[in-house]
Every structure is written in C-alpha cells, then in structure tokens.
Amino acid sequence: MTVAGRPGYAVTGVALLLVAATFVPLGYIVSTLFSTGLHEAAHLVFRPRVGELLRNTAGLVVITVPVCVVLGVGLAWIVERTDVPGASWWGPMLAAPLAVPAFVNSYAWVSVFPALHGLWAGVLITTMSYFPLMYLPAAATLRRLDPAVEESARALGSGPVAVFARIVLPQLRLAILGGALLISLHLLAEYGAFVMVRFDTFTTAIFEQYQSSFAGAAGSMLAGVLVLCCLVLLGGEAAVRGRARYARVGAGAPRAATRIRLGRTAVPALGVLAGVLVAALGVPLWTIVRWLRIGGVKVWDNAEIGESLFQTVGLAVTAAVITTACAFPVAWIAVRSQSVFARIVEGCNYITSSLPGIVIALALVTVTIRYLPGVYQTAAMVLAAYTLMFLPRALVSVRAGLAQVPIGLEEVSRALGRSGPMTFLRVTLRLTAPAAASAAALVFVAVATELTATLLLAPNGTRTLAMGFWSTSGELDYAGAAPYALIMIVVAIPVTYLLFTQSRKAAGV
C-alpha cells in the first residue's frame, strides 16, 4: 500500500473514485431540489406528514438500537464469559438469524399474528433480524481481550460489575459503535419489513411517492431528510468513537478468560438464549414449514425457483468480492489517518447506504440513460448499486481488522526491504483476512436478500430469490412464497456460519 500509517496515492485515488460514485445518488437528490425550487422544496419538507415520519423513524432507531446493544452484548457475555451449558453450540445459533431477511421475518410474524402492526411490531421484527450485527463483533472482541487485565482489576478489589464497566465495556466501544451504526442504517433503509406491519417510515413513504409519480420531487425531498438523519448518526458515532487505538503486539495471555460460574442463574440464562432463538429463528422457520405443508408438492413445481437460485448466488458472490476489495482503501484511510479527509471518505459511504435502494437505483438509471446508455440494465450497473449500498457492511469489518494490525509490524517489513504492496500482501492482508472474510460474508447475505434496487436495475430475464418471494407474497400467495423464503435462508446459513467462524479466527480462537 504505502509507508505504514500513511495512505499513498493509489489508495487515495481509489478512495476518491468511490467518493465520486457515492455522490451520484446525492447529486440526484440535490439536482431534484434545485429543479423543484427552494420554495416548493420547503413546502414539501416542512409539512405535518414529514414530522410524523420523522417521529416514527427516530422512535424506531431510539428504541431498537439500544435494545440490540443490550441484547447483543448480553448474549455475547453469557456465551463467551460464563459456564452456560452448550456455549459452543449457542454461538453459531445466535449468528444464524442473519440468514433470515427482515421481510421474511415480517412475513412470518404477520402470518402468526395478523393484527401485528405499528412501532412495536417494527421494533420486534428488526431487533430479531439485526441483533446479530451487535452480537458478532461483541463476542469476537470478548474472545480477543487479554484476561490478565481483568484479573489484575479483580486482584485490586474490583467486583464483577466494576470489572465489566471499567475494563471490559471500554474495550467493546468500537464493536458496539460499529454494530449500532450498521443497525441504524438498516433501520433507515428497510422497506419490506415495515410495509408488512403497516408502519410508516421515510423509506416506505419514499416508495409510495415514487410509485405514484416515479421520480417525483416529494420522494426526493423525503430522501434528502433521510440523508440529514444519516449525518446525525455519523456525527454522533464519530464523536463517541474518538481516536483510541486497540492494537497490541502479541496475542496476550495464551489462555481463555476464566468463565463465571452461573450456579442457579444458569436456568434463566438458558431461558433467555432459547427465547431469543425461538423468536428469531423458530417463528420464521415454523411459518415457512406451515405454508409449505399447506401448499403441498405443487409449490415446488416451478422452473423459476432453480434459475432464481443460480442468479442470486452469482450476483451475491461477485458483489461480495468487489465490495470487500473496495472497502480496503476506505478502511485504510479511516484507520491510519485522523484528517478531515478521512472522515469525509468514510462518511460519504455511510450516507449513501442510508438511502433506500430505490433512490440509489433511480439515480443510477438517470445517470446511465443520460451519459452511459450502454450500461443501462446491465449486470455491471446492478453490481455498482450493490457496492454503494453495502460497502459500509464490509467497511465496518475491514476497519476493525485494520485497527488491530500493529503498525510496527508493517514498519519492520519495510525496514527489511519489502515494498509497500508486498508488505500489504504478506503482513497486513494476512492479519486482516478473517475480517475480510467476515465482510464478504455480510455482503453476500445482504445481496442474496436485496429486493428494491434489483427490481429496478436488473437486466431483462433476471429473477432473484427475493424478487420471486416478493412477487408471490404480494399476490397473497404465501404458500407460493414459502419455497423462495426457505431457499434464501438455506443459502445464507453456510455463509453466516463462515461469518461466525471467521470472527472466532479474528479473535485468535
């Protein structure tokens, strides 16, 4: 790459190209603002409906994110630091809900409880869908922590609660902030799950506007408000994150931390673990099996299912590789530089990902039709949309991996005569490989279940599993949608397990 700690011209150039790409959807919103006129734009933004959407969206984030933090960190603590029975089994099972798309979770819960709707329905479904994004980094960090530090605190008279609050929790800060940011962005951009529970957010309202007037000004103005919400989240995360580094040379104590004996509290702990799995996995799987039983063999007599599976896997694998590769230059600058430029490069990617898929898709459609007509409705444009949408998923994992690479090792490699690229390949990339694998797994799962951008951008003849599920469930053919839902989960489970195992390798387990 470059001299340790200083991004070079190649890295900076690639990062600038990515920033330029992120400005395509932002530029689309701004151009719509100016074409609409400031007076009309103000009329569209400052109205009661926008206030209602803002309250709904803010309430969803304010409630769901803390619940996911408490649930994810608490579950990670139980599994990694206590003698709860079956700890090695609970770990991968708690990562498995990532394989269930949020709109499939919503489809399942609504099938069981048809009256489920509103804010608390949205909180329930998104918490069950997204808490693994908090659990996985928290568990990986807990496994990596040196137990000697905690033992020293106990020897000095600190109790378990004080040790957790003063020693462990500060070292979980990056994991918590990264997971909370990802969950928040998911909440801002989620569409299908909220439609099924009839809960209005900015994203659902934007879709309604675009369905009625395609590229109407009202939808673009709502998207602009959504960008401002993302800026608030990014500013808060950056302020809390600070500039602390968490790398160390060596693996610390060559042993795992001493597990806390639960005693009589083992039964309640097991109850919590089982309850979460029933809500996050049991309900959707039971619902899918129920609809498959109702539909019978005829629901599988559909030639489009096999073609959907093939196309979904192909797009997901390609997008995972491209997006993870693009995450490295941005993560390098974010970790190795504390400049304003580094914050801008990183923040632009998060802002774009907070936009609903339809906004990004419409922006790409507009640009390609006007300037690159040969690219319109090609696989390249679909992959570009996936990269813009899911780069933050890869960025969080790669950034965490790079933050734990000691710069001194790279400096030693350079001092021994290795070039910058060779140092990156032989030292940095090897140490960040588990984080890169986790990033690719996260992107694969996201692309395999992506719906809205694919509907608008996919070339003729493209039909992914998510598209098949949405079209059949939209016709209230829940039995016909069940095979698509089941295959999406089956495809995502091995990748989710890979994500879990790589997080363990990152922690040196």
C-alpha positions as CSV (number, residue, x, y, z in Angstrom):
1,M,0.0,0.0,0.0
2,T,2.4,2.7,1.3
3,V,4.5,3.7,4.2
4,A,3.0,2.3,7.3
5,G,0.4,4.7,8.7
6,R,0.3,7.0,5.6
7,P,-2.1,6.2,2.7
8,G,-0.4,6.5,-0.7
9,Y,-1.5,8.0,-4.0
10,A,-3.0,4.7,-5.2
11,V,-5.1,4.2,-2.1
12,T,-6.2,7.9,-2.1
13,G,-7.1,7.7,-5.8
14,V,-9.3,4.6,-5.4
15,A,-11.0,6.2,-2.3
16,L,-11.7,9.4,-4.3
17,L,-13.3,7.3,-7.1
18,L,-15.5,5.6,-4.5
19,V,-16.4,9.0,-3.0
20,A,-17.3,10.3,-6.5
21,A,-19.6,7.3,-7.0
22,T,-21.3,8.0,-3.7
23,F,-22.1,11.5,-4.9
24,V,-24.2,10.1,-7.8
25,P,-27.4,9.4,-5.6
26,L,-26.6,12.5,-3.5
27,G,-26.2,14.6,-6.6
28,Y,-29.5,13.2,-7.9
29,I,-31.3,14.4,-4.8
30,V,-29.6,17.9,-4.9
31,S,-30.4,18.3,-8.6
32,T,-34.0,17.5,-7.9
33,L,-34.0,20.1,-5.1
34,F,-32.8,22.8,-7.4
35,S,-35.1,21.8,-10.2
36,T,-38.1,21.8,-7.8
37,G,-37.2,25.2,-6.4
38,L,-36.4,26.2,-2.8
39,H,-40.0,27.5,-2.1
40,E,-41.6,24.3,-3.3
41,A,-39.0,22.1,-1.7
42,A,-39.6,23.9,1.7
43,H,-43.3,23.3,1.3
44,L,-42.7,19.6,0.7
45,V,-40.3,19.2,3.6
46,F,-42.0,21.4,6.3
47,R,-45.4,19.7,6.5
48,P,-47.1,17.5,9.1
49,R,-46.6,14.3,7.2
50,V,-42.8,14.7,7.3
51,G,-43.0,15.4,11.1
52,E,-44.9,12.2,11.5
53,L,-42.4,10.2,9.5
54,L,-39.5,11.8,11.4
55,R,-41.1,10.8,14.8
56,N,-41.7,7.2,13.5
57,T,-38.2,6.8,12.2
58,A,-36.5,8.4,15.1
59,G,-38.6,6.4,17.6
60,L,-37.7,3.2,15.7
61,V,-33.9,4.0,15.9
62,V,-34.0,5.3,19.5
63,I,-35.8,2.1,20.8
64,T,-34.3,-0.6,18.5
65,V,-30.6,0.3,18.7
66,P,-30.3,0.3,22.5
67,V,-32.4,-3.0,22.6
68,C,-30.0,-4.6,20.1
69,V,-26.9,-3.3,22.0
70,V,-28.2,-4.7,25.4
71,L,-29.3,-8.0,23.7
72,G,-26.2,-8.5,21.6
73,V,-23.7,-7.6,24.3
74,G,-25.6,-9.5,26.9
75,L,-25.9,-12.6,24.8
76,A,-22.2,-12.4,23.9
77,W,-21.3,-12.1,27.6
78,I,-23.4,-15.1,28.5
79,V,-21.9,-17.3,25.8
80,E,-18.2,-16.1,26.0
81,R,-17.7,-15.4,29.7
82,T,-20.0,-17.8,31.6
83,D,-20.2,-21.5,32.0
84,V,-23.6,-21.7,30.4
85,P,-24.2,-25.2,29.1
86,G,-23.6,-25.7,25.4
87,A,-21.7,-22.4,24.9
88,S,-20.0,-23.8,21.7
89,W,-23.5,-24.5,20.2
90,W,-25.1,-21.3,21.2
91,G,-22.5,-19.2,19.4
92,P,-23.3,-20.2,15.8
93,M,-27.0,-20.4,16.6
94,L,-27.1,-16.8,17.7
95,A,-25.4,-15.7,14.4
96,A,-28.0,-17.8,12.4
97,P,-30.8,-15.1,12.4
98,L,-28.7,-13.1,10.0
99,A,-29.7,-15.7,7.4
100,V,-33.4,-14.7,7.8
101,P,-34.2,-11.5,5.8
102,A,-36.2,-8.9,7.7
103,F,-39.1,-9.0,5.2
104,V,-39.2,-12.8,5.7
105,N,-39.3,-12.3,9.4
106,S,-42.1,-9.8,9.0
107,Y,-44.0,-12.2,6.7
108,A,-43.6,-14.9,9.4
109,W,-44.8,-12.8,12.3
110,V,-47.7,-11.4,10.4
111,S,-48.8,-14.9,9.4
112,V,-48.8,-15.9,13.1
113,F,-50.3,-12.7,14.4
114,P,-52.3,-10.9,11.7
115,A,-53.1,-8.0,13.9
116,L,-49.4,-7.2,14.4
117,H,-48.6,-3.6,13.2
118,G,-47.1,-0.3,14.2
119,L,-44.0,0.8,16.0
120,W,-43.6,-2.0,18.4
121,A,-44.1,-4.6,15.7
122,G,-41.3,-2.9,13.8
123,V,-39.1,-2.9,16.8
124,L,-39.7,-6.6,17.4
125,I,-39.1,-7.7,13.9
126,T,-36.0,-5.6,13.3
127,T,-34.5,-6.5,16.7
128,M,-34.9,-10.2,15.9
129,S,-33.3,-9.6,12.4
130,Y,-30.4,-7.3,13.3
131,F,-29.2,-8.1,16.8
132,P,-26.6,-10.5,15.4
133,L,-24.9,-7.4,13.9
134,M,-24.2,-6.4,17.5
135,Y,-23.7,-9.9,18.9
136,L,-20.9,-11.0,16.5
137,P,-18.5,-8.1,16.9
138,A,-19.1,-8.1,20.7
139,A,-18.4,-11.8,21.0
140,A,-15.3,-11.5,18.8
141,T,-13.9,-8.7,20.9
142,L,-14.7,-10.5,24.2
143,R,-12.7,-13.5,22.9
144,R,-9.7,-11.3,22.0
145,L,-9.4,-9.4,25.3
146,D,-6.5,-10.3,27.5
147,P,-7.9,-11.8,30.7
148,A,-4.8,-10.7,32.6
149,V,-6.1,-7.1,32.7
150,E,-9.4,-8.2,34.2
151,E,-7.7,-10.5,36.7
152,S,-5.5,-7.6,37.8
153,A,-8.6,-5.4,38.4
154,R,-10.2,-8.2,40.5
155,A,-7.0,-8.6,42.5
156,L,-7.2,-4.9,43.3
157,G,-10.6,-5.4,44.8
158,S,-13.0,-4.7,41.9
159,G,-16.1,-6.8,41.7
160,P,-17.6,-8.4,38.5
161,V,-19.8,-5.4,37.7
162,A,-17.0,-2.9,38.2
163,V,-14.6,-5.0,36.1
164,F,-17.2,-5.2,33.3
165,A,-18.0,-1.4,33.5
166,R,-14.4,-0.1,33.9
167,I,-12.3,-2.7,32.0
168,V,-14.4,-4.7,29.5
169,L,-17.0,-2.2,28.3
170,P,-14.5,0.5,27.2
171,Q,-12.7,-2.1,25.1
172,L,-16.1,-3.1,23.5
173,R,-16.6,0.5,22.4
174,L,-15.6,0.1,18.7
175,A,-17.6,-3.1,18.4
176,I,-20.7,-1.5,19.9
177,L,-20.4,1.7,17.9
178,G,-19.8,-0.2,14.6
179,G,-22.7,-2.5,15.2
180,A,-25.0,0.3,16.3
181,L,-24.2,2.3,13.2
182,L,-24.9,-0.6,10.9
183,I,-28.2,-1.4,12.7
184,S,-29.2,2.3,12.5
185,L,-28.5,2.4,8.7
186,H,-30.5,-0.8,8.2
187,L,-33.4,0.8,10.0
188,L,-33.3,3.9,7.9
189,A,-33.3,2.0,4.6
190,E,-35.5,-1.0,5.5
191,Y,-38.7,-1.2,3.4
192,G,-40.3,-4.7,3.1
193,A,-40.5,-5.5,6.8
194,F,-42.3,-2.2,7.6
195,V,-44.7,-2.5,4.7
196,M,-46.0,-5.9,6.0
197,V,-46.6,-4.5,9.5
198,R,-48.1,-1.2,8.2
199,F,-45.6,1.0,9.9
200,D,-44.7,4.2,8.0
201,T,-41.1,5.4,7.9
202,F,-39.3,7.7,5.5
203,T,-38.4,4.7,3.3
204,T,-42.0,3.4,3.0
205,A,-43.2,7.0,2.2
206,I,-40.5,7.5,-0.4
207,F,-41.6,4.3,-2.1
208,E,-45.2,5.4,-2.1
209,Q,-44.2,8.7,-3.7
210,Y,-42.1,7.1,-6.4
211,Q,-44.8,4.5,-7.2
212,S,-47.3,7.3,-7.7
213,S,-45.0,9.7,-9.7
214,F,-41.8,7.7,-10.4
215,A,-39.2,10.4,-9.9
216,G,-41.4,12.9,-8.2
217,A,-40.0,15.8,-6.2
218,A,-41.8,14.8,-3.0
219,G,-39.9,11.5,-2.8
220,S,-36.6,13.2,-3.4
221,M,-37.2,15.7,-0.7
222,L,-38.0,12.9,1.8
223,A,-34.8,11.2,0.7
224,G,-32.9,14.4,1.5
225,V,-34.3,14.4,5.0
226,L,-33.2,10.8,5.3
227,V,-29.6,11.9,4.4
228,L,-29.7,14.5,7.2
229,C,-30.8,11.8,9.6
230,C,-27.8,9.7,8.5
231,L,-25.5,12.7,9.0
232,V,-26.7,13.0,12.6
233,L,-25.9,9.3,13.2
234,L,-22.5,9.6,11.6
235,G,-21.6,12.7,13.6
236,G,-22.7,11.0,16.9
237,E,-20.7,7.8,16.1
238,A,-17.6,9.7,15.1
239,A,-17.7,11.9,18.3
240,V,-18.2,8.9,20.6
241,R,-15.6,6.7,18.8
242,G,-12.7,9.1,19.4
243,R,-9.2,8.4,18.4
244,A,-8.3,5.5,20.6
245,R,-6.4,2.5,19.1
246,Y,-6.8,-1.0,20.2
247,A,-4.0,-2.9,18.6
248,R,-1.4,-4.8,20.5
249,V,1.7,-6.9,19.5
250,G,1.2,-10.5,20.5
251,A,-1.8,-12.4,21.5
252,G,-1.9,-11.5,25.2
253,A,-2.4,-14.3,27.7
254,P,-2.2,-17.7,25.9
255,R,-5.4,-18.9,27.5
256,A,-9.1,-18.1,27.6
257,A,-10.6,-16.0,30.3
258,T,-11.9,-17.8,33.4
259,R,-15.6,-18.4,32.9
260,I,-18.0,-17.1,35.6
261,R,-20.0,-19.8,37.3
262,L,-23.7,-19.2,36.9
263,G,-25.0,-21.6,39.5
264,R,-28.7,-21.2,40.0
265,T,-28.8,-18.5,37.3
266,A,-27.9,-21.0,34.6
267,V,-31.6,-21.8,34.1
268,P,-32.7,-18.2,33.5
269,A,-29.7,-17.7,31.2
270,L,-30.6,-20.7,29.1
271,G,-34.2,-19.4,29.1
272,V,-33.0,-16.1,27.6
273,L,-30.9,-17.8,24.9
274,A,-33.7,-20.2,24.0
275,G,-36.3,-17.4,23.9
276,V,-34.3,-15.3,21.6
277,L,-33.7,-18.2,19.2
278,V,-37.4,-19.1,19.2
279,A,-38.3,-15.5,18.3
280,A,-35.6,-15.0,15.7
281,L,-35.5,-18.5,14.1
282,G,-38.3,-20.6,15.4
283,V,-41.2,-18.3,14.3
284,P,-40.0,-17.8,10.7
285,L,-39.0,-21.5,10.2
286,W,-42.3,-22.7,11.7
287,T,-44.2,-20.3,9.5
288,I,-42.4,-21.4,6.3
289,V,-42.9,-25.1,7.1
290,R,-46.6,-24.5,7.8
291,W,-47.1,-22.7,4.4
292,L,-45.1,-25.4,2.6
293,R,-47.3,-28.1,4.1
294,I,-50.4,-26.1,3.1
295,G,-49.2,-25.6,-0.4
296,G,-48.1,-29.2,-0.9
297,V,-45.8,-30.5,-3.6
298,K,-47.2,-28.2,-6.3
299,V,-45.4,-25.1,-4.8
300,W,-42.1,-26.7,-5.8
301,D,-43.3,-27.3,-9.4
302,N,-41.9,-24.1,-10.6
303,A,-38.9,-23.9,-13.0
304,E,-38.2,-20.3,-12.0
305,I,-37.0,-21.4,-8.5
306,G,-33.8,-23.0,-9.8
307,E,-33.0,-20.2,-12.1
308,S,-33.6,-17.7,-9.3
309,L,-31.2,-19.6,-7.0
310,F,-28.4,-19.6,-9.7
311,Q,-28.8,-15.9,-10.4
312,T,-28.9,-15.0,-6.8
313,V,-25.7,-16.9,-5.9
314,G,-23.8,-15.5,-8.9
315,L,-24.7,-11.9,-8.1
316,A,-24.0,-12.3,-4.4
317,V,-20.6,-13.9,-4.8
318,T,-19.4,-11.3,-7.4
319,A,-20.7,-8.4,-5.3
320,A,-19.1,-9.7,-2.1
321,V,-15.7,-9.9,-3.7
322,I,-15.9,-6.4,-5.4
323,T,-17.3,-4.7,-2.3
324,T,-14.8,-6.2,0.1
325,A,-11.9,-5.1,-2.2
326,C,-13.4,-1.6,-2.3
327,A,-13.6,-1.5,1.4
328,F,-9.8,-1.8,2.0
329,P,-8.8,1.7,0.7
330,V,-11.5,3.4,2.6
331,A,-10.8,1.5,5.8
332,W,-7.1,2.1,5.4
333,I,-7.6,5.9,5.3
334,A,-10.1,5.8,8.1
335,V,-7.8,3.9,10.4
336,R,-4.4,5.3,9.5
337,S,-5.4,8.9,9.2
338,Q,-7.2,11.3,11.6
339,S,-7.7,14.0,9.0
340,V,-10.9,15.6,7.9
341,F,-10.4,13.9,4.5
342,A,-10.5,10.5,6.2
343,R,-13.8,11.3,7.9
344,I,-15.3,12.6,4.6
345,V,-14.2,9.5,2.7
346,E,-15.7,7.2,5.3
347,G,-18.8,9.2,6.0
348,C,-19.8,9.5,2.3
349,N,-20.2,5.8,2.0
350,Y,-22.4,5.5,5.1
351,I,-24.6,8.4,3.9
352,T,-25.3,6.7,0.6
353,S,-26.0,3.3,2.2
354,S,-28.7,5.0,4.3
355,L,-30.8,5.8,1.2
356,P,-33.5,3.3,0.2
357,G,-32.4,1.1,-2.7
358,I,-35.0,2.7,-5.0
359,V,-33.3,6.1,-4.6
360,I,-29.9,4.7,-5.5
361,A,-31.4,2.8,-8.3
362,L,-33.2,5.8,-9.8
363,A,-30.1,7.9,-9.5
364,L,-28.1,5.3,-11.4
365,V,-30.8,4.9,-14.0
366,T,-30.9,8.7,-14.6
367,V,-27.1,8.9,-14.9
368,T,-26.7,5.9,-17.2
369,I,-29.5,6.9,-19.5
370,R,-28.1,10.4,-20.0
371,Y,-24.4,9.7,-20.1
372,L,-23.7,5.9,-20.3
373,P,-26.7,4.4,-22.2
374,G,-24.7,1.2,-23.0
375,V,-24.5,0.4,-19.2
376,Y,-28.2,0.7,-18.6
377,Q,-29.9,-2.5,-17.4
378,T,-26.6,-4.5,-17.3
379,A,-25.2,-6.6,-14.6
380,A,-22.4,-4.0,-14.1
381,M,-25.0,-1.4,-13.0
382,V,-26.6,-3.9,-10.6
383,L,-23.2,-4.6,-9.1
384,A,-22.4,-0.9,-8.8
385,A,-25.6,-0.4,-6.9
386,Y,-24.8,-3.3,-4.5
387,T,-21.4,-1.8,-3.9
388,L,-22.8,1.6,-3.0
389,M,-25.5,0.1,-0.8
390,F,-23.4,-2.5,1.1
391,L,-19.9,-1.0,1.3
392,P,-20.5,0.0,5.0
393,R,-21.1,-3.6,5.9
394,A,-17.7,-4.6,4.6
395,L,-16.2,-1.4,5.9
396,V,-17.1,-2.0,9.5
397,S,-15.4,-5.4,9.5
398,V,-12.4,-4.4,7.5
399,R,-11.9,-1.3,9.6
400,A,-12.0,-3.3,12.8
401,G,-9.4,-5.7,11.4
402,L,-7.1,-3.0,10.2
403,A,-7.4,-1.2,13.6
404,Q,-5.9,-4.3,15.3
405,V,-2.9,-4.6,13.0
406,P,0.2,-3.2,14.7
407,I,1.8,-0.5,12.5
408,G,5.2,-1.6,13.9
409,L,5.0,-4.9,12.1
410,E,4.5,-3.1,8.8
411,E,7.4,-0.8,9.6
412,V,9.6,-3.8,10.3
413,S,8.7,-5.3,7.0
414,R,9.5,-2.1,5.2
415,A,12.8,-1.9,7.1
416,L,13.7,-5.4,5.9
417,G,13.3,-4.3,2.3
418,R,9.8,-5.2,1.4
419,S,7.9,-2.9,-0.9
420,G,4.6,-1.3,0.1
421,P,2.4,-3.7,-1.9
422,M,4.4,-6.7,-0.7
423,T,4.1,-5.6,2.9
424,F,0.4,-5.3,2.4
425,L,0.1,-8.8,1.0
426,R,2.5,-10.5,3.4
427,V,1.6,-8.7,6.6
428,T,-1.5,-6.6,6.6
429,L,-3.7,-8.7,4.4
430,R,-2.8,-11.9,6.3
431,L,-3.7,-10.3,9.6
432,T,-6.9,-8.9,8.3
433,A,-8.0,-12.0,6.3
434,P,-10.6,-13.1,9.0
435,A,-12.1,-9.6,9.0
436,A,-12.2,-9.6,5.2
437,A,-13.9,-13.0,5.1
438,S,-16.5,-11.6,7.6
439,A,-17.0,-8.6,5.4
440,A,-17.5,-10.7,2.3
441,A,-20.0,-12.9,4.2
442,L,-22.0,-9.9,5.4
443,V,-22.2,-8.5,1.8
444,F,-23.2,-11.9,0.4
445,V,-26.1,-12.3,2.8
446,A,-27.2,-8.7,2.0
447,V,-27.1,-9.1,-1.7
448,A,-28.8,-12.5,-1.6
449,T,-31.8,-10.9,0.1
450,E,-31.8,-7.5,-1.6
451,L,-35.0,-6.6,-3.3
452,T,-35.8,-3.0,-4.3
453,A,-32.7,-1.9,-6.3
454,T,-32.7,-5.3,-8.1
455,L,-36.3,-4.9,-9.2
456,L,-35.4,-1.6,-10.9
457,L,-31.9,-2.2,-12.2
458,A,-31.8,-5.9,-13.1
459,P,-31.5,-6.8,-16.8
460,N,-34.4,-8.4,-18.5
461,G,-34.8,-12.0,-17.5
462,T,-33.2,-11.6,-14.1
463,R,-35.2,-13.0,-11.2
464,T,-33.6,-13.4,-7.9
465,L,-35.0,-15.3,-4.9
466,A,-36.0,-12.1,-3.2
467,M,-37.8,-10.9,-6.3
468,G,-39.7,-14.3,-6.6
469,F,-40.7,-14.1,-2.9
470,W,-41.9,-10.5,-3.1
471,S,-44.0,-11.1,-6.3
472,T,-45.7,-14.1,-4.9
473,S,-46.3,-12.8,-1.4
474,G,-47.6,-9.5,-2.9
475,E,-50.3,-11.6,-4.6
476,L,-51.1,-13.0,-1.1
477,D,-49.8,-16.4,-2.3
478,Y,-48.0,-17.1,0.9
479,A,-47.7,-20.8,0.1
480,G,-46.0,-20.0,-3.2
481,A,-43.6,-17.5,-1.5
482,A,-42.5,-20.1,1.1
483,P,-40.1,-22.0,-1.2
484,Y,-38.3,-18.8,-2.0
485,A,-38.1,-17.8,1.7
486,L,-36.7,-21.3,2.6
487,I,-34.1,-21.3,-0.1
488,M,-32.9,-17.8,0.8
489,I,-32.4,-19.0,4.4
490,V,-30.7,-22.2,3.3
491,V,-28.3,-20.4,1.0
492,A,-27.4,-17.8,3.7
493,I,-26.9,-20.2,6.6
494,P,-23.5,-21.6,5.4
495,V,-22.2,-18.1,4.8
496,T,-23.5,-16.9,8.1
497,Y,-21.6,-19.9,9.8
498,L,-18.5,-18.8,7.8
499,L,-19.0,-15.3,9.3
500,F,-19.1,-16.8,12.8
501,T,-16.0,-18.9,12.3
502,Q,-14.0,-16.1,10.8
503,S,-15.0,-13.9,13.8
504,R,-13.5,-16.6,16.0
505,K,-10.3,-16.7,14.0
506,A,-10.1,-12.9,14.2
507,A,-10.2,-13.3,18.0
508,G,-7.4,-15.9,17.9
509,V,-9.7,-18.8,18.9
